[in-house]
Amino acid sequence: MEAEFISASQAGRELLGTKELLNELKLRVREPMPMWIDNQATIKQLESKKRLL
């Protein structure tokens, strides 16, 4: 689960850098910029922990 958070954080930073570059090139950027993340492993892990409580 932690790996997904780290990856999403890194992807977000790269997305912001790309947005800044496109703005400097005077290219239009659609906002909000979607970021698709597969959260199924995290959801399953949280659901299994909920059953244990």
VENUR-V589663 format. One line per field, one symbol per residue. ss: DSSP state (@ for helix, = for strand, . for the rest). phi: phi as a letter, one per 20 degrees, with the letter a starting at -180 (. if undefined). psi: psi as a letter, one per 30 degrees, with the letter a starting at -180 (. if undefined). A space follows every 50 residues. Layout:
ss = ???
phi = ???
psi = ???
//
This chain:
ss = .@@@@@@@@@@@@@@@@@@@@@@@...............@@@@@@@@@@@ @@.
phi = .fffffffffffffffffffffffemefdfcfefcecedfffffffffff fff
psi = eeeeeeeeeeeeeeeeeeeeeeeeghkkkkkljkjkkjgeeeeeeeeeee ff.
//
